[in-house]
């Protein structure tokens, strides 16, 4: 995945990216080149996201079927970075930084992450993103979703796309917008008033009725907080009939009437081996039953955690996102896209199981210096950290060679030199 090369606004190639050879600056380190790359005004976000879009298309071609577009947001805290003048206020006055919005494409067949399709970073004075029309500053998260859905559809990834969102997006008004625009959606719901079997009731009451009627079927074994458990899944048809609501400021809301909307309620319960309820999720979806049954949809929501894992990767695993020294949101976004490209490359490597790929995975883990559990010698975070080390080491090795580097160690740090 050639993410190191950006493109100028006129379409011409710009300066080499991280890890590439910069003509005439042979002593530049990988970190220096990455810094220069991020501040180069000719580097375009759409050029950096396009290789990830192509990776999604290729993966869809190899594994036709459904792709999950998982939406999520993550705050990036830079409270001690006063040089970043465009930091926004996040959760409170002293929490300063940026709001990251990402749409991660995931294989529905097995939950394997592929690559981000949409990335945006909101600063105090602008929204920097991979879309030509990023959302306005201050737009609430759920209002951002429709634009990202449309952008994802425009990329023509070659598969049916189902958008998966946590309960922050459980909104009657937005459900009507998404359905009218033709999008397939899966959202974790809060309890709300609906119609079921012609009667006004709540989602929780419908779920209780399904359980009382033994309509929740044992679908698979799972682990819940380290313990063995079973997942039970069932579904019912419900109708959203109440008006939507929108905040207009000052603690006031307005009602937005709309036509009744029929959805599938998927009830997912986790029970211990004695049948005691451990957890319950109420999921709403407009995915047709002939595309996915209730058990598949419950599994798709479980795959939503992949995006949280991605955010965790770039905040750790050698990238340490919230320690970056780039001085504004645009430069941070450019580096973020390089980091996401690295994640996509590692995920693609994880999906390969040939001997050469297994050897390269082991090499990356060795370079990372990380200790792992015996039963899990290869980890995503370890490989990503190893990739960072390899990128930094490639040019010194090419310039001095193994013997030259060992000679330096003998001269200056003999304790660490390799002996015959």
N, C-alpha and C positions, 0 to 999 in steps of 0.2 A: 504494500500500500504506500504509494509515493506521496506522502504528506509533507515531505521536506521542501518541496518546490511550490512556491506561490506564484501568482500571476499578477502582473500589473493591471491597472484599470483599463489600459488600452489593449490588453490581451497578451502583452509581451511578458517573458519570464523575468522574474525579479532575482534578487540576490539569493545564493544558495541557502538552504535551510539548515537546521541543526544536524550535525553529524556529517554534512557534506563538505567538500573541499572548497574553501573560499580563496579564489585566485589572488595571489600576492600577499595573503595574510596567513602564512603557514604556521605561525605560532599561536594562533587564536585557539582557545579552548572551546570545547563543546558548549559550555555555559555561556561564554562570550558570544558565540555564534547564535545561540538561541536568543540571547538578549537583543542582538542586532536584528535578528529575524522578526522578533515581536514588535520592534519599533519602526520597521521599514514601512513607510506609508503606502507602498505599492502592493503589499501583501493583502489579498482579498479573502474575506471569510467564505464566500461562495466557492472559491477555488480550493480551500482547505476541506470543506465538507463534501465536495463532489466525489473524492475517492471513497469516502464512507458510503455515499449513496450507491456507487457502483458496486461496492462489496455487498450491500443489501440486495441489489438486483441479481448479482451472481449467486448468492446464497438462495434466493427465491427460485432461481432457475434450477439449482441442484435439488432443492427440497420443495416442490410445488405444494401449495396449500395455503394455510393461513399464517399471516404475520401479526404479531401483537405489537402495537405502538403504545409503549408505556410512558405516561406523562408523570413528571414529578418536578418538584422545586426544592432547592437547597440554598440556605443562606451561607455566604462566604464572609466570615468575620475577619476584618483587618483593623481591629480597634487600636492597635499600637502603631499603625502605619500612617502617620500624619502627612507624609509626602504624597499620598494618594488623595488629591484634592477633590475628586469626584465621588468619593464614598457616599453611599446613601445611608440613612438611618434605618436600621432593621427592626429588631424587636423592642428596643428602648433607646433612649438618647445616647447612651454610652456604647451601644452596639452598632458599630459602623462597618460598612462593607458593601457587598453587592448581592443581588438576588439572581441566582442561576436557575434557568428553566431548561429542561431537557426532554426530548422525546426519544426513547431508546427502542430500537426495533429488536424483537425477540422472536425466536422460532416457537410457534405454538405447539409443534410436535413434541419438543423435549425441554423447552424453556431456555435453550442456549442463546445468550446475548450475541447480537451481530455487530451493530454499530449505531451511534446516534444518528437520527435523521434531521433533527432540529435542535439548535442550541441558541440561547440568548442570555445576555447578561445585562441586568438593569443597574445603572449607576444613578447618581443624583441628577445628572443633567442630560442623560441619553440612554437609549436602549440599544446595545450592540448585539447583532445577531446574524445568523446565516440566512434569514429570510430577507428578501428585498424590501418588505414592508413590515419591519418589526412592530410589535404592539406599542401603544403610547406609554409614556412614563406614568406610573401610578395605577395602571390597569390591574384589577384584582386577578388572581390566578385563574379562576374559573372562566373569566371573560377572555382570557388568552387562548383558551383551548380551541375554539372554533377556527381561528386563523391558522393554528398549527395543524389542525385536521385537514384543512383545505390545502395547505402547503404540502403535507405528506401525500395527499391524493395526487397532486400535480406531478410528483416525482415518478409516478407510474412504475412502482416497484414490481409489478407483475404478479401479485398475490392479493387475495382478499385481506384487508387490513381491519383489525378489531382494536379499538382504542381502549386501553385499560387505565383507570384513574382511581385514586383513593377517594374516601368519602368527602374530602374537601370539595369535590365536584358534584356532590349530590344536590342538584337544584332542578326543580320542576321546569322553570323557565328555560334553562339551558338544555334539558332533555328534549324539550319541544324544538329548540333550534337545531340541535344535532340531528334529530330524526328527520326533520323537514329537509335538511341538507343532504340526507342520504348516508350518514355515517353509522357504522356499527360500533356500539359502545358497551363497555362493561364497567360498572361503577359500584363500589361498596357503599351501601346506603345506611343512613341513620333511620331510626324508626319514624314513620310518617303515616298520616291518614291516607288510605287508598280505598278503592272498591274491589271487592273480591266476591265472586258468585252473586253479584248484584247488591251486596250489602256494604255499607260503610264500616270499615274496620281499620286496623293498623297492621303494619308489616310484621311486628312481633306477634300479634295475635294469629296472623296467617301461619307463621312459622310454628307456633305452638299447636295449631290445629293439624299441620302436617305431621308433627311428631306424634300427636295423640292418635292419628289415623294410621301410624306406622308407614307413612309415605316417604320417610327418609331412609334411603337404602345404603347399606355398608358398601363403600366403593373401593377403599384402599387402606393399607396400613400407613401410618405416619408417625413422626416423632414430635412430641409436644413438650418443650422445655426439657429435653433430654430423656423423656419417658416414652415408651411405646404406647401408641393409641390407635384408634380407628377413626376414619372420616366417613360421616354419613351425609348424603346429599339428596335433596328433593327439590321439586319446583312447583310453582303455581302461577296462574295468570292473574295479574293485577292491573288496575287502571288508575293512572294519575289523572285526577279530575279537578283538583283545586287550582286556583290561580297561582301563578308564580309571584315571587316577591323580589324587589330590588331595593337596595339601600340607596338613599338619595342624600345622605349626609345629615348631621345633626341628630343622629339616632332615629331618623324617620325612614319608613319603608313605603313603597307604593306597590299596589297589586297589579299584576299583568295577566289578564285573562287569556285562556287558550283552550283549544279543543282537547277533549279527553285523549289520553295516550295509553295504549295497551303495551305492557312490558312483561317480561318474564322475571319472576322473583325466584332466585336460586338460594336455597337455604343450605348452608354448609356448617355442620357441627363436628367438633372433635370430641370424642368420648374416650375415657380410659378403658382398660380391658374389662372393667366391671360394669361398664355402661354409664358411668357418671359423666355428666356434661362438663367439659373443660373450657370450651370456647365455642362461639357461634358467630358466623358472618352472614349478613343479609346482602345479597348481591342483586342488582338490577341490570337487565340487559335487553337489547332489542335484536340480538343475534338470532337468526331463524333456527328453529329446532332441527331442520335438516342439515344445517351446517355444523352444529355442535350440540351434544346432549348436556344435561345438567352437570354430570360428573366432569366433562371436559371443561366447561366454563368455570367450575370451582377450581380446577387445576390451573386454568389460565390466570385467575386472580392470584393464586399462590406465586406464579412466575413474576408478579409485579415486583417482588423484592429484588429482582436483578438490577433494577435501576438504583436502588439504595446501595447495593453492593458496588456499583460503578462509582457513585459519589464517594463512597468510603475508599475505593482504590486511589482516586486522584488526590484525596486528602492525605493519604499515606502512601505506602508502597514505593517510596523513593521520590515521589512527586511533591509531597508536602505542600499542597495547594495554598493553604492559608499562611504560608511563610514566603510566598513569592514577592519579589521586590519590584516588579513592573509597576509603573507609576500611574496608570489609569486603566479604566475598565476595558478599553479597546485592546490594549496590549495584553491584558490578562486573558481576554477571550481568544486571541491568536494563540497564545501558549496553551490554553485549554483545549483548543482544537487539535494541537499536536499531541497532547496527552490523551485525548479521546481516540485519536488515530492509533496511538500505541496500544490502548486497551483493545481496540478492534482487531489489531494484528495479533495480540496475545490470544484473544478468544478464538480467532481463526486457527492459530497453532494448536490450541487445546482440542479442537474438533478433529485434528489429524492424528492418526495412530500408526503411521508407518515407522520403520526403524530409524530413518534419518530424523524425523520430527521428534521422536522420543529422545534421541541423543541430544538434539538442540535444546529441548525442554530441560534436560538434566544439566546442560552447560549453563543455561540461564540461572537455574537454581544455585549452581555452584558459585557463579559470579555474585549472586545476591548476598551470599554469606549467611543466609537465614537457616536456622534450625527448624525442623519440621517434625511432626509426629511420624512414627515409623510407618503407620498405615496410610499416610498421605505425604509422600515424598515430594510431590509437585503441587504447587499452589499458584493461583492466578497472581496474587500479590507478590509472591517471590519471583515469578518470571518477569513481572513488570519492573521490579526493582533491579533484577539482573540485566534487563534490556537497557535501563538507564546507565548502569555501570559499563556495559559493553559499548554503548554509544560514546561515552566519555573516553574509553580506552582505545578505540579503533585508530584514531590518528596518531597518538603517541607510539603505538605498536608499529604502524606503517612508517613512521618517521625514523624511529630508532631501532626497530627490530627487537626480538626477544633477547638476543645476545647483548645488544647495546644497553637495554634496560637493566639486564642482570649485571653488566659491567658497572653501571652507575651505582647499583645497590652494593656491590663489592667495595667500591671506593668510599661510599658515604654511609651506608647502613649495612655492613657485612652480616649482621645477625639475620637479615631478611633475604640475603642473596641465595640463589639456588646453587647447590654444590653437586658435583658429578658423583 
